[in-house]
Each structure stands twice: as structure tokens, then as C-alpha cells.
Amino acid sequence: MSTLKINRLRTGIILSFLLLIGTFFVVKAMDKKEVVKTVTVKKLTTTTWLSVDASNASNPSNPSNSDQNVTAQLSSSPSAPCTQPSGELCARQLTYDENDTAIQNLLERVEAGDDIPTIQDFITAGATAGATSHKP
């Protein structure tokens, strides 16, 4: 009979110990706070000048965005004679996200000379039109 009591006592101690360990792990798990990291994605914007042809517009000195056919991407600011503040529009400055594939596709079309896009196409794709340059 005493052996039976000792076995029950051992079993009780082991179960109590396991219960204590289990409770410890549950409390530890409840204490863990989930860490939330905020990731900010920065847009890499660039500004470029585009040569435009607005000669077919009803008002070449102030054409609508859809009348400004993009003929080339300039490597720097426009050069003479396209440096005047008024006259026929010949260049337009655009700011856009460098990683925007729609704009990259439009620039490729300009480079290829096929299916020439307009300034409105760039604006629709997410670019922002800026300064203008004119020729006499």
C-alpha cells in the first residue's frame, strides 16, 4: 500500500512540475509583443526635358498637352533657338518616377520614333509637366 502511495505521490509531483513548466511557457508566449516594422518606399524621381513638336496645334505657342508630340528626350536643358520664354513651344520639362514602367515604355517609344507619344500620355502615366521653352 505504501508503494502505491509513493507512486501516486511521484505522479502528482511530475504532473505538478509539467503543469508549472507549461504555465511558464504560456505566460512567456503571452508576454511577447509582435514587432511591426514600417517600411517606407521612396520614389526615385527624375526631371528631364523633352523636345516637342506643336506645329500642328491650333495655337503652337500655347498648345494643349495632347497637341505636344514628343520627338526626343534631351540630355540637358534646351539649347538655342529653343530657349525663349515665348513663341512656338519646342521643349517641355517632366518630372516622373524612374521606376515607372509605363513612363519608361513611353520614353522607349520616343527613342524608337514609333507611335510618337504626347505630353498628355506622360501625364496620364503619372508624370508631372513643368517648365516650358519656346523658339521665336
RODO-2510 file (C-alpha; in nm, 4 decimals, decimal comma):
residues 136
     n   res          X          Y          Z
     1     m     0,0000     0,0000     0,0000
     2     s     0,2830     0,2346     0,0797
     3     t     0,4340     0,1651    -0,2657
     4     l     0,1052     0,2704    -0,4224
     5     k     0,1053     0,5948    -0,2207
     6     i     0,4656     0,6682    -0,3223
     7     n     0,3813     0,6073    -0,6907
     8     r     0,0812     0,8410    -0,6667
     9     l     0,2986     1,0997    -0,4925
    10     r     0,5619     1,0754    -0,7672
    11     t     0,2954     1,1001    -1,0357
    12     g     0,1446     1,4033    -0,8615
    13     i     0,4837     1,5742    -0,8356
    14     i     0,5654     1,5049    -1,2018
    15     l     0,2243     1,6329    -1,3162
    16     s     0,2600     1,9437    -1,0981
    17     f     0,6065     2,0068    -1,2426
    18     l     0,4789     1,9668    -1,6006
    19     l     0,1861     2,1973    -1,5260
    20     l     0,4271     2,4558    -1,3829
    21     i     0,6537     2,4354    -1,6908
    22     g     0,3541     2,4597    -1,9268
    23     t     0,2204     2,7627    -1,7418
    24     f     0,5640     2,9262    -1,7640
    25     f     0,5733     2,8840    -2,1451
    26     v     0,2162     3,0100    -2,1864
    27     v     0,2942     3,3228    -1,9837
    28     k     0,6146     3,3806    -2,1850
    29     a     0,4217     3,3482    -2,5111
    30     m     0,1610     3,5974    -2,3904
    31     d     0,4333     3,8465    -2,2953
    32     k     0,5854     3,8505    -2,6428
    33     k     0,4735     4,1563    -2,8305
    34     e     0,4551     4,1400    -3,2044
    35     v     0,7007     4,3823    -3,3599
    36     v     0,5565     4,5747    -3,6515
    37     k     0,8115     4,7279    -3,8839
    38     t     0,7139     5,0155    -4,1038
    39     v     0,8814     5,0145    -4,4420
    40     t     0,8789     5,3314    -4,6454
    41     v     0,9351     5,3132    -5,0151
    42     k     1,0906     5,6223    -5,1616
    43     k     1,0195     5,7091    -5,5189
    44     l     1,3239     5,7934    -5,7234
    45     t     1,2048     6,0921    -5,9180
    46     t     1,3906     6,2478    -6,2041
    47     t     1,3388     6,5566    -6,4119
    48     t     1,4111     6,5651    -6,7826
    49     w     1,3481     6,7871    -7,0795
    50     l     1,1611     6,6552    -7,3819
    51     s     1,1696     6,8098    -7,7258
    52     v     0,8138     6,8593    -7,8510
    53     d     0,6553     6,9417    -8,1844
    54     a     0,3448     7,1570    -8,1529
    55     s     0,3466     7,2931    -8,5092
    56     n     0,0168     7,1191    -8,5940
    57     a    -0,1645     7,2676    -8,2932
    58     s    -0,4187     7,5442    -8,3475
    59     n    -0,2109     7,7630    -8,1128
    60     p     0,1565     7,6489    -8,1321
    61     s     0,2664     7,8965    -7,8640
    62     n     0,0212     7,7535    -7,6092
    63     p    -0,0870     7,4063    -7,7278
    64     s    -0,2865     7,1584    -7,5228
    65     n    -0,0937     6,8668    -7,3722
    66     s    -0,2408     6,6318    -7,6326
    67     d    -0,1098     6,8567    -7,9155
    68     q     0,2504     6,8334    -7,7893
    69     n     0,4129     6,5417    -7,9755
    70     v     0,7329     6,4288    -7,8029
    71     t     1,0143     6,3972    -8,0573
    72     a     1,3204     6,3395    -7,8357
    73     q     1,4481     6,3225    -7,4804
    74     l     1,7089     6,5932    -7,4244
    75     s     2,0256     6,5182    -7,2264
    76     s     2,0279     6,8698    -7,0775
    77     s     1,8286     7,1926    -7,0820
    78     p     1,7122     7,3060    -7,4262
    79     s     1,9668     7,4900    -7,6395
    80     a     1,9249     7,7769    -7,8852
    81     p     1,6968     7,8567    -8,0583
    82     c     1,4664     7,6769    -7,8124
    83     t     1,5469     7,8963    -7,5113
    84     q     1,2903     8,1751    -7,5355
    85     p     1,0133     8,2469    -7,2824
    86     s     0,7556     8,2900    -7,5605
    87     g     0,6937     8,1832    -7,9173
    88     e     0,6283     7,8348    -8,0542
    89     l     0,6594     7,5681    -7,7830
    90     c     0,9584     7,3427    -7,8514
    91     a     1,0501     7,1732    -7,5198
    92     r     0,8767     7,0624    -7,2020
    93     q     1,0156     6,9612    -6,8648
    94     l     0,8753     6,6468    -6,6988
    95     t     0,9223     6,5007    -6,3513
    96     y     0,8499     6,1306    -6,3095
    97     d     0,9283     5,8175    -6,1079
    98     e     1,2373     5,6488    -6,2546
    99     n     1,0942     5,3039    -6,1803
   100     d     0,7593     5,3653    -6,3508
   101     t     0,7445     5,1121    -6,6332
   102     a     0,4666     5,2963    -6,8176
   103     i     0,6834     5,6067    -6,8466
   104     q     0,9880     5,4010    -6,9413
   105     n     0,7810     5,2433    -7,2209
   106     l     0,6809     5,5896    -7,3451
   107     l     1,0457     5,7019    -7,3441
   108     e     1,1386     5,3905    -7,5436
   109     r     0,8705     5,4807    -7,7982
   110     v     1,0217     5,8295    -7,8263
   111     e     1,3689     5,6837    -7,8787
   112     a     1,2422     5,4391    -8,1408
   113     g     1,0434     5,7090    -8,3219
   114     d     0,7418     5,4778    -8,3500
   115     d     0,3941     5,5687    -8,2356
   116     i     0,5071     5,9061    -8,1001
   117     p     0,3527     5,9826    -7,7591
   118     t     0,2262     6,3213    -7,6457
   119     i     0,2864     6,5093    -7,3228
   120     q    -0,0670     6,4050    -7,2242
   121     d     0,0387     6,0384    -7,2495
   122     f     0,3183     6,1060    -6,9998
   123     i     0,0841     6,2924    -6,7633
   124     t    -0,1678     6,0074    -6,7828
   125     a     0,1138     5,7641    -6,6940
   126     g     0,1944     5,9651    -6,3793
   127     a     0,4458     6,2309    -6,4839
   128     t     0,4171     6,5945    -6,3854
   129     a     0,4616     6,8563    -6,6568
   130     g     0,6747     7,1532    -6,5600
   131     a     0,8569     7,4378    -6,7306
   132     t     0,8323     7,5129    -7,0997
   133     s     1,0789     7,6508    -7,3523
   134     h     0,9939     7,8252    -7,6786
   135     k     1,1539     7,9240    -8,0076
   136     p     1,0894     8,2507    -8,1929
***
